[in-house]
Amino acid sequence: MLDEASVEKLKLAEQTIRKCVGRNGFYASAQLYRKQYWIRDLTYSIEPLLDLNFADTVKRQLELTLERQKRSGEAPEMIIERIPSIVSQIRLARILLERNPTLLFREIPTSDSDALALISIERYSAARPGEGFKELRTAQIKRIWQHIEDSVTSDGLMPDADWRDAMFNYVGKTSFCNQVLLIVAYGLAGRNKQAERVKRSLDRMFWDEDLGYYQDYPGSSRFDALGHSLALLEDIVPEKQVDRVVEALQDASTKFGVRNIWPSYPERECGQSPEYYQNSTVWPYIQGYAVAALAKVGRQDLAEEEFEKLSDLPGFNEWYNPSTGRGGGSKDQLWNAAGYVRAYRSVQRKF
């Protein structure tokens, strides 16, 4: 199963991660997102990073994130180390125009940075239990929690977009993935009452018995691969529904990996054409979570099958076309390299 090619790709993944190490943490990529510190990319990479002994670099980025905390208490989603050159700004504007022209004129609000920051703080603190990282930053952490409580809906749900920050159909919606992150953050912090409240809301408002999975957001018939993979890993999916979620993951899978959304949204709803960028494409970091989730629920056969697809993808591009396997976006993406490490360890049963 773990042949020479997969071992070589593991080495390449570790090299890519090292290329993303910056002065204050990890750049989101060694290419397009160099000099950008994203709490999202850090959190979705954190277990492999800690496993590879990058704890000091993780700590620096968490310290930077808390230092740049907003007045509202919200954790910043991205911090730029250096203002990009005019050439880089023009390049980024062209990319935004290509991904979704409306991004040049409107901002798509996201709300996942608070839960992500809290999850990373808990993961790091668990890896270094005697350091007292949380205890020394109690006031800042309390402000993040307060911002969450000030932001949630009457059902205790987090509104607006998650990592899919270039699709305007998520504005004002409560995405399934964000609620999973919220449950994980509550659980790690010992806030079990709040976690159970969100779980009940998921069962009541998101689970669709006819579809056999949780709606991407209430009223949507789409399947979110990341949210469901995380929910399986964190034991959020009730046991009686696990097999149906696994079936949905299989339905979303192609010969190049699992689509992040399935079926795709029409361009008129989200601003992106199907099989482009965030609208029903293969993201290796999500594929890594899917492999881990399948292994977690005892489907080692499917986990190994999806791992082989991940191993066959060339490099660590931001995303891949699910029909052609062609890579798009930035090369040398941190979370995708970390996602490969996650998948590799999962089929070895080490995560």
C-alpha positions in Angstrom: 0.0 0.0 0.0 2.6 2.5 1.0 4.9 2.1 -2.0 8.1 3.9 -2.9 6.2 6.7 -4.7 4.0 7.5 -1.7 7.1 7.6 0.5 8.8 10.0 -1.9 5.7 12.2 -2.0 5.8 12.2 1.8 9.3 13.6 1.7 8.2 16.2 -0.8 5.3 17.2 1.5 7.7 17.7 4.4 10.0 19.7 2.1 7.1 21.9 1.0 6.1 22.5 4.6 9.7 23.7 5.4 9.5 26.0 2.4 6.4 27.6 4.0 8.2 28.4 7.3 8.4 32.2 7.8 9.7 34.5 10.5 6.4 34.5 12.4 4.8 31.2 11.5 3.8 29.4 8.3 3.0 31.1 5.0 -0.1 29.7 3.4 2.1 28.7 0.5 5.6 29.2 -0.8 4.3 30.8 -3.9 1.2 33.0 -4.3 0.5 33.3 -0.6 4.0 33.8 0.6 4.3 36.4 3.4 0.6 35.7 4.4 -0.1 34.0 7.7 -3.6 32.5 7.7 -5.1 31.0 10.9 -7.3 28.9 8.6 -4.3 27.2 6.9 -2.5 26.8 10.2 -5.4 25.1 11.9 -6.2 22.7 9.1 -2.5 21.7 9.2 -1.8 21.7 12.9 -1.7 18.0 13.8 0.8 17.1 11.1 2.8 20.2 11.9 3.0 19.2 15.6 3.7 15.6 14.6 6.7 16.9 12.5 8.1 18.9 15.4 7.2 22.3 14.2 5.7 23.3 17.5 7.9 26.4 17.9 6.8 27.7 14.6 3.2 27.0 15.4 3.6 28.9 18.7 5.0 32.0 16.9 2.0 32.2 14.6 -0.5 31.8 17.5 1.3 34.5 19.4 1.1 36.8 16.3 -2.6 36.0 15.9 -3.3 37.0 19.5 -1.1 40.1 19.2 -3.2 41.2 16.2 -6.5 40.4 17.8 -9.2 42.9 16.6 -10.9 45.4 19.0 -14.1 43.3 18.7 -12.2 40.3 20.1 -12.3 38.5 16.8 -9.2 36.6 15.8 -7.7 37.8 12.4 -8.1 35.4 9.6 -5.0 36.6 7.8 -1.9 38.7 8.6 0.4 40.1 6.0 4.1 40.1 6.9 5.0 42.6 4.2 2.9 44.7 1.9 3.1 43.1 -1.5 4.7 44.9 -4.5 2.6 46.6 -7.1 3.3 43.7 -9.5 2.0 41.2 -6.9 -1.1 43.3 -6.2 -1.9 43.4 -9.9 -1.4 39.6 -10.1 -3.7 39.0 -7.1 -6.3 41.3 -8.6 -6.2 39.3 -11.8 -6.6 36.1 -9.9 -9.6 37.5 -7.9 -11.2 38.7 -11.2 -10.8 35.2 -12.6 -12.1 33.4 -9.5 -15.2 35.6 -9.0 -15.4 39.1 -10.5 -17.6 40.4 -7.7 -14.6 39.9 -5.2 -13.1 43.2 -6.6 -16.2 45.1 -5.5 -17.7 43.3 -2.5 -16.3 41.4 0.5 -17.6 38.0 1.4 -17.7 37.9 5.2 -16.3 34.8 6.9 -16.7 33.8 10.5 -14.5 30.8 11.0 -11.3 32.5 12.3 -12.4 32.5 16.0 -13.2 28.8 16.2 -10.1 28.0 14.2 -7.8 30.1 16.5 -9.3 28.4 19.6 -8.9 25.0 18.1 -5.2 25.7 17.3 -4.6 27.1 20.8 -6.1 23.9 22.3 -4.2 21.6 20.0 -0.9 23.4 20.7 -1.5 23.5 24.4 -2.2 19.7 24.5 1.1 19.1 22.7 3.0 21.2 25.2 1.0 20.7 28.5 3.6 22.1 30.8 4.2 25.4 29.0 1.1 27.2 30.2 0.4 28.8 26.9 -3.4 29.2 27.5 -3.0 30.3 31.1 -0.7 33.2 30.1 -3.2 34.4 27.5 -6.5 34.0 29.4 -7.8 37.5 28.7 -7.2 37.3 24.9 -8.9 33.9 24.7 -11.9 35.1 26.7 -12.3 38.0 24.2 -12.4 35.5 21.4 -15.1 33.5 23.2 -17.1 36.7 23.9 -16.9 37.6 20.2 -18.3 34.2 19.3 -21.2 34.6 21.8 -21.9 38.0 20.4 -22.0 36.7 16.9 -24.0 33.4 17.0 -27.7 33.2 16.1 -30.5 32.5 18.4 -29.9 28.8 17.7 -26.3 29.1 18.7 -25.0 28.9 15.1 -22.2 30.8 13.5 -23.3 32.8 10.4 -21.6 33.6 7.1 -18.9 31.8 5.1 -16.3 29.3 6.1 -13.1 28.7 4.2 -15.0 29.1 0.9 -14.4 32.9 0.9 -14.9 33.4 -2.8 -18.5 32.2 -3.1 -21.2 34.7 -2.4 -24.0 32.2 -1.8 -22.6 31.7 1.7 -23.3 35.3 2.8 -25.8 35.3 5.6 -26.0 31.5 5.7 -25.0 29.2 8.5 -22.6 26.7 6.8 -22.4 23.2 8.2 -18.6 23.3 8.3 -18.6 26.4 10.5 -20.9 24.6 13.0 -18.7 21.6 13.1 -15.7 23.9 13.9 -17.7 25.5 16.6 -18.6 22.1 18.2 -14.9 21.1 18.1 -13.8 24.4 19.7 -16.5 24.1 22.5 -15.5 20.5 23.1 -11.8 21.1 23.4 -12.5 23.9 25.8 -14.8 21.8 28.0 -17.8 23.8 27.0 -19.9 20.7 26.6 -23.3 22.3 27.1 -22.8 24.7 24.2 -21.4 21.9 22.0 -24.5 19.8 22.6 -26.7 22.7 21.8 -25.1 23.1 18.4 -25.3 19.4 17.8 -29.0 19.5 18.4 -29.3 22.3 16.0 -27.4 20.3 13.4 -29.7 17.3 13.8 -32.8 19.5 13.6 -31.8 22.0 10.9 -29.1 20.4 8.7 -29.6 16.6 8.6 -31.6 15.6 5.5 -33.0 12.1 5.8 -33.8 11.9 2.1 -30.3 13.0 1.1 -28.5 11.0 3.7 -26.2 13.8 4.8 -26.1 17.2 6.4 -27.1 20.1 4.1 -24.3 22.5 3.2 -26.5 25.1 4.9 -30.2 25.0 5.6 -32.1 24.8 2.4 -29.1 23.7 0.3 -29.0 20.1 -1.1 -25.2 20.2 -1.5 -22.8 17.9 0.3 -19.8 19.5 2.0 -16.9 17.0 2.0 -14.7 18.9 4.6 -17.5 19.4 7.1 -18.6 15.8 6.9 -15.0 14.5 7.2 -14.4 16.6 10.3 -17.7 15.5 11.7 -16.8 11.9 11.3 -13.4 12.5 12.9 -14.8 14.3 15.8 -17.6 11.8 16.5 -20.3 14.4 15.7 -22.2 12.1 13.3 -24.5 9.7 15.2 -23.5 6.1 14.7 -26.8 5.3 12.9 -25.9 7.9 10.2 -22.2 7.1 9.7 -22.7 4.6 6.8 -24.9 7.1 4.9 -22.3 9.8 5.3 -19.7 7.4 4.0 -21.9 6.7 1.0 -22.2 10.4 0.3 -18.4 10.7 0.4 -18.2 8.0 -2.1 -20.8 9.7 -4.3 -18.7 12.9 -4.3 -15.5 11.0 -5.2 -13.9 11.0 -8.6 -10.8 9.3 -10.0 -8.8 12.3 -8.8 -10.3 12.6 -5.3 -13.4 13.8 -3.4 -15.1 17.0 -4.7 -15.3 19.6 -2.0 -18.9 20.3 -2.9 -21.3 17.9 -4.6 -23.3 18.6 -6.7 -21.7 21.9 -7.8 -23.6 25.1 -7.4 -24.8 26.9 -10.6 -22.6 29.9 -11.4 -25.5 32.3 -11.0 -25.9 31.3 -7.3 -22.2 31.5 -6.2 -20.3 33.5 -8.8 -18.0 30.6 -9.9 -18.5 28.1 -12.7 -18.7 24.4 -11.7 -15.4 22.5 -11.4 -13.5 25.8 -10.8 -11.7 26.9 -7.6 -14.1 26.4 -4.6 -17.1 25.1 -6.6 -16.8 21.3 -6.7 -13.1 20.7 -7.1 -10.5 18.5 -5.4 -8.6 20.2 -2.6 -5.8 17.9 -1.2 -6.1 19.1 2.4 -9.8 18.0 2.3 -8.8 14.8 0.6 -6.4 14.2 3.5 -9.3 14.7 6.0 -11.5 12.4 4.0 -8.8 9.6 4.1 -8.5 10.2 7.9 -12.2 10.1 8.4 -12.7 6.9 6.4 -9.9 5.2 8.4 -11.5 6.5 11.6 -14.8 4.8 11.0 -13.2 1.5 10.0 -13.3 1.8 6.2 -9.6 1.2 5.7 -10.4 -0.1 2.1 -11.9 3.2 1.1 -9.2 5.2 3.0 -6.5 3.4 1.0 -8.3 4.0 -2.2 -8.6 7.7 -1.6 -5.0 7.9 -0.4 -3.9 6.4 -3.7 -5.7 9.1 -5.6 -4.1 11.8 -3.4 -0.7 10.2 -4.0 -1.2 10.3 -7.7 -1.9 14.1 -7.8 1.2 16.0 -9.0 2.6 18.4 -6.4 0.6 20.3 -3.9 -1.4 22.8 -5.9 -4.2 24.7 -4.3 -6.9 22.7 -6.0 -7.4 20.2 -8.9 -10.0 19.8 -11.6 -12.1 16.8 -10.7 -12.5 15.8 -14.4 -9.0 16.3 -15.7 -6.8 16.2 -12.6 -5.1 19.4 -13.7 -3.8 21.6 -10.8 -4.9 25.2 -10.3 -4.2 28.1 -8.0 -1.0 28.4 -6.0 1.7 25.7 -5.9 3.4 24.5 -2.7 0.3 25.0 -0.5 0.9 24.5 3.2 -2.3 22.8 4.1 -2.2 20.5 1.1 1.3 19.3 2.0 0.1 18.8 5.6 -3.0 17.0 4.3 -0.8 14.5 2.6 1.1 13.9 5.8 -2.3 13.4 7.6 -3.5 10.9 5.0 -0.2 9.0 5.0 -0.3 8.7 8.8 -3.9 7.7 8.7 -3.5 4.8 6.4 -0.6 3.8 8.7 -3.1 4.2 11.6 -0.9 6.7 13.3 -3.4 9.6 13.4 
